[in-house]
Amino acid sequence: MSSPAIQDLVNLVESLPDTVQIQVISHLREYIADLQDEQRWDTAFNRTKSALVAAARQAKQQRAAGQATPINYNQLL
């Protein structure tokens, strides 16, 4: 099934020289891959959002209670 917008895009690309069509398709693939990556990130973030908020609240409470310690970034390596 092809929407009018897709058909418009096809018509635009088909009106270009072959070498330019290849460039356009390459850019579109990259752009669509970026959009899909953003969508996966948004989905993952929304799935874990409540857990992240709870962890942030707990960290804030621990800090206020003097139970937090500075992170040693060298231990992360």
Backbone as numpy.savetxt, mean C-alpha at the origin, in Angstrom:
# Nx Ny Nz CAx CAy CAz Cx Cy Cz
-16.12 -9.01 -19.61 -16.97 -7.82 -19.61 -16.08 -6.58 -19.61
-16.35 -5.70 -20.50 -15.54 -4.51 -20.64 -16.40 -3.27 -20.39
-15.94 -2.44 -19.48 -16.68 -1.21 -19.18 -16.34 -0.15 -20.22
-17.16 0.89 -20.31 -16.84 1.99 -21.25 -15.48 2.63 -20.95
-15.12 2.72 -19.69 -13.83 3.32 -19.34 -12.67 2.47 -19.87
-12.81 1.15 -19.77 -11.76 0.26 -20.28 -11.67 0.39 -21.80
-12.81 0.44 -22.44 -12.82 0.57 -23.90 -12.19 1.90 -24.32
-12.46 2.97 -23.58 -11.83 4.26 -23.87 -10.32 4.15 -23.75
-9.87 3.48 -22.71 -8.43 3.31 -22.51 -7.81 2.51 -23.66
-8.48 1.43 -24.05 -7.98 0.62 -25.15 -7.90 1.45 -26.43
-8.93 2.23 -26.69 -8.93 3.07 -27.89 -7.79 4.08 -27.85
-7.56 4.69 -26.70 -6.46 5.65 -26.57 -5.11 4.99 -26.84
-4.91 3.83 -26.22 -3.62 3.15 -26.39 -3.44 2.68 -27.82
-4.50 2.16 -28.42 -4.40 1.68 -29.80 -4.10 2.80 -30.79
-4.42 4.02 -30.43 -4.15 5.14 -31.34 -2.68 5.56 -31.33
-1.91 5.01 -30.42 -0.49 5.36 -30.30 0.38 4.43 -31.13
1.58 4.89 -31.48 2.53 4.00 -32.16 2.89 2.81 -31.27
3.27 1.70 -31.88 3.55 0.47 -31.14 4.57 0.66 -30.02
5.62 1.42 -30.29 6.66 1.61 -29.27 6.11 2.36 -28.06
5.24 3.32 -28.32 4.64 4.09 -27.22 3.63 3.22 -26.48
2.91 2.37 -27.21 1.96 1.45 -26.56 2.67 0.59 -25.53
3.84 0.10 -25.89 4.62 -0.74 -24.97 4.99 0.04 -23.72
5.38 1.30 -23.89 5.72 2.14 -22.74 4.50 2.38 -21.85
3.37 2.68 -22.48 2.13 2.94 -21.73 1.74 1.71 -20.92
1.77 0.54 -21.56 1.41 -0.70 -20.87 2.35 -0.97 -19.71
3.63 -0.71 -19.91 4.60 -0.90 -18.83 4.28 0.01 -17.65
3.98 1.27 -17.92 3.63 2.22 -16.86 2.32 1.82 -16.18
1.36 1.38 -16.96 0.08 0.96 -16.37 0.25 -0.27 -15.47
1.05 -1.22 -15.90 1.31 -2.40 -15.06 1.92 -2.00 -13.73
2.91 -1.11 -13.79 3.56 -0.64 -12.57 2.58 0.11 -11.67
1.77 0.97 -12.28 0.78 1.75 -11.54 -0.26 0.83 -10.88
-0.74 -0.14 -11.63 -1.73 -1.08 -11.08 -1.12 -1.92 -9.97
0.12 -2.34 -10.14 0.80 -3.10 -9.09 0.92 -2.26 -7.81
1.23 -0.98 -7.96 1.30 -0.08 -6.80 -0.06 0.06 -6.13
-1.12 0.19 -6.93 -2.47 0.28 -6.37 -2.85 -0.98 -5.62
-2.50 -2.14 -6.18 -2.80 -3.41 -5.52 -2.03 -3.55 -4.22
-0.77 -3.10 -4.24 0.04 -3.14 -3.02 -0.57 -2.25 -1.94
-1.00 -1.06 -2.31 -1.65 -0.16 -1.35 -2.93 -0.78 -0.80
-3.68 -1.45 -1.66 -4.92 -2.09 -1.23 -4.62 -3.21 -0.23
-3.59 -4.00 -0.50 -3.20 -5.07 0.44 -2.77 -4.47 1.78
-2.01 -3.37 1.74 -1.56 -2.71 2.96 -2.77 -2.20 3.75
-3.70 -1.53 3.08 -4.89 -1.01 3.75 -5.70 -2.14 4.39
-5.84 -3.24 3.67 -6.58 -4.39 4.20 -5.88 -4.96 5.43
-4.57 -5.13 5.35 -3.82 -5.66 6.48 -3.88 -4.71 7.68
-3.76 -3.43 7.42 -3.81 -2.45 8.52 -5.18 -2.45 9.17
-6.24 -2.46 8.37 -7.59 -2.45 8.93 -7.87 -3.72 9.73
-7.29 -4.84 9.31 -7.48 -6.10 10.02 -6.80 -6.07 11.39
-5.70 -5.35 11.52 -4.93 -5.34 12.77 -5.04 -4.02 13.53
-5.87 -3.12 13.05 -5.95 -1.78 13.63 -6.28 -1.81 15.12
-7.26 -2.59 15.52 -7.65 -2.62 16.94 -6.51 -3.15 17.81
-5.78 -4.14 17.31 -4.64 -4.67 18.07 -3.54 -3.63 18.19
-3.32 -2.86 17.13 -2.30 -1.81 17.18 -2.68 -0.71 18.17
-3.95 -0.35 18.19 -4.43 0.67 19.12 -4.27 0.17 20.55
-4.62 -1.08 20.80 -4.49 -1.66 22.15 -3.03 -1.68 22.58
-2.14 -2.06 21.69 -0.71 -2.10 22.02 -0.18 -0.69 22.32
-0.64 0.28 21.56 -0.20 1.66 21.80 -0.71 2.16 23.15
-1.95 1.84 23.47 -2.49 2.24 24.79 -1.72 1.59 25.92
-1.41 0.31 25.77 -0.66 -0.39 26.80 0.73 0.22 26.96
1.39 0.53 25.86 2.72 1.15 25.93 2.65 2.51 26.61
1.61 3.27 26.31 1.44 4.59 26.93 1.23 4.45 28.44
0.43 3.47 28.84 0.19 3.24 30.28 1.47 2.80 30.98
2.22 1.91 30.35 3.47 1.44 30.94 4.47 2.58 31.07
4.50 3.44 30.08 5.41 4.59 30.15 5.01 5.52 31.29
3.71 5.79 31.40 3.22 6.66 32.47 3.50 6.06 33.84
3.49 4.74 33.95 3.73 4.06 35.22 5.21 3.85 35.50
6.07 4.31 34.58 7.51 4.17 34.76 8.01 2.76 34.48
7.23 1.97 33.79 7.61 0.59 33.51 8.29 0.42 32.15
8.36 1.48 31.38 8.96 1.40 30.05 10.45 1.64 30.13
11.18 1.02 29.24 12.62 1.24 29.15 12.95 1.67 27.72
13.97 2.50 27.59 14.36 2.93 26.24 14.77 1.72 25.40
14.47 1.79 24.12 14.82 0.68 23.23 16.30 0.77 22.89
16.93 -0.40 22.84 18.32 -0.49 22.44 18.34 -0.93 20.98
18.53 0.01 20.07 18.47 -0.28 18.65 19.56 -1.26 18.20
20.67 -1.31 18.93 21.73 -2.23 18.57 21.30 -3.69 18.77
20.38 -3.93 19.68 19.91 -5.30 19.91 18.97 -5.76 18.78
18.45 -4.85 18.02 17.55 -5.20 16.94 18.30 -5.76 15.73
19.56 -5.47 15.62 20.33 -5.91 14.44 20.72 -7.33 14.51
